[in-house]
Amino acid sequence: MIDLERIRRDTPAAETAIFLDSAGSSLPPTPVVETAVAHLRREAVVGGYRAAIERKHDLAAVKTSIATLIGAQASDIALSDSATRAWSDFFYSIPLTAGDRILMCEVEYASNAIAALQRAAATGARVEIVPSDPTGQIDLLALEAMLDERVRIVSLVHAPTNGGLINPARAVADLAHRFGALVLLDACQSVGQIRVDVAELGVDALSATGRKWLRGPRGTGFLYLCPELSASLEPPALDLHSAQWIGESEYRLAPDVTRFEFWECDVAARLALGTAVDYLLDIGIDNAEEAISQRAEYLRTALRGLDGVSVHDLGDRRSGIVSFTVDDLAPTDVRDFLAAKGVTVTVSPRSSTLLDMTHRKLDAVVRASPHYFVTFAQLDEMVEALRTR
Ligand SMILES: Cc1ncc(COP(=O)(O)O)c(C=O)c1O
């Protein structure tokens, strides 16, 4: 059980606003904000370099906290500035040649798909889409039929941006590994809202962001890499942190996953990300998951009861993302109408998940993503606002 009272005290804005956009960029709890602000203030006194040295151990502890959350070792984590950056740093480092195959899921996120198409054009590899099954999840039978020894990588989105399903990552990893393919899990929408354990899931790499379900600051993210890969892949871009300049025509890669990091970073944001992960570890990921899932299901059920409202979530297993449309209103108008009532939701356009949305004949959906700090009374208020629109 979560301590809702304490959590809401730590999230002052949740008292006055009905905030349903944690799938976009959540409300950080007060300790997260304080960590970032305190560090910025310190930088203003002693300068950024000295301020960072003073927090050297805390900075190292950020990786330890992330590793604890996802069942990894701190030495498997590279800190990044977004989920996309983390995803592409890994993706672009996989050697590809003409005829190699890249499998992506139908709910693939646009940034990932664009990167894959770019690499395919540059290398002669092919991007192929594994269809969704009738439940909306990745079709495991289709995946099995598509796999062969030319498949280098299977990209799976754990929880798609535009609707409430969670893909079966473990089953995908088991199948892909039978054919020697790597599995890259886009966990941008799952880390922080459900238990994500890399050892249990068996994935080779995972990318995530800080600002969504982890309630960390913007401009933060991370890459998990299984230890065998971090010492063998060469990232597409290097600096003096990811590599060492050792001679006129020579450089040496960092021996571990730090080869996927650049030296310059937003130290205040990274420290605050650590605070956010610790905050979640203190609540307990299972408690957080249960609270989020209860809220999302409650909202889905209530929305389904409204005339002219259609809920578009698929999947056997549901996430905290609730997507819907209203018959007589464009999704952007629903968003603006709700904003005027103090309710924050966002819109997921077709272009973010082009193939899935096209397949389902959807142009855009309204996305409501209640975190554990939202009360059921607030969800009732949101539904009532829509009922009396
Ligand atoms: C499923 C999914 N993957 C990747 C991303 C990209 O994350 P970032 O903006 O941190 O790069 C998003 C962002 O909404 C997402 O929903």
The ligand as an SDF file (V2000), in Angstrom:
LIG
                    3D

 16 16  0  0  0  0  0  0  0  0999 V2000
    7.5590    4.4050  -25.9240 C   0  0  0  0  0  0  0  0  0  0  0  0
    8.4590    5.5930  -25.9760 C   0  0  0  0  0  0  0  0  0  0  0  0
    9.7260    5.4440  -26.3680 N   0  0  0  0  0  0  0  0  0  0  0  0
   10.5780    6.4710  -26.4350 C   0  0  0  0  0  0  0  0  0  0  0  0
   10.1900    7.7390  -26.0920 C   0  0  0  0  0  0  0  0  0  0  0  0
   11.1790    8.8650  -26.2090 C   0  0  0  0  0  0  0  0  0  0  0  0
   11.6250    9.2920  -24.9710 O   0  0  0  0  0  0  0  0  0  0  0  0
   12.5850   10.5920  -24.8760 P   0  0  0  0  0  0  0  0  0  0  0  0
   11.7140   11.7390  -25.2780 O   0  0  0  0  0  0  0  0  0  0  0  0
   13.0280   10.6340  -23.4610 O   0  0  0  0  0  0  0  0  0  0  0  0
   13.6830   10.4080  -25.8170 O   0  0  0  0  0  0  0  0  0  0  0  0
    8.8720    7.9650  -25.6830 C   0  0  0  0  0  0  0  0  0  0  0  0
    8.4330    9.3210  -25.3130 C   0  0  0  0  0  0  0  0  0  0  0  0
    7.2820    9.6260  -25.1710 O   0  0  0  0  0  0  0  0  0  0  0  0
    7.9890    6.8560  -25.6050 C   0  0  0  0  0  0  0  0  0  0  0  0
    6.7280    7.0100  -25.2180 O   0  0  0  0  0  0  0  0  0  0  0  0
  1  2  1  0
  2  3  1  0
  2 15  2  0
  3  4  2  0
  4  5  1  0
  5  6  1  0
  5 12  2  0
  6  7  1  0
  7  8  1  0
  8  9  2  0
  8 10  1  0
  8 11  1  0
 12 13  1  0
 12 15  1  0
 13 14  2  0
 15 16  1  0
M  END
$$$$
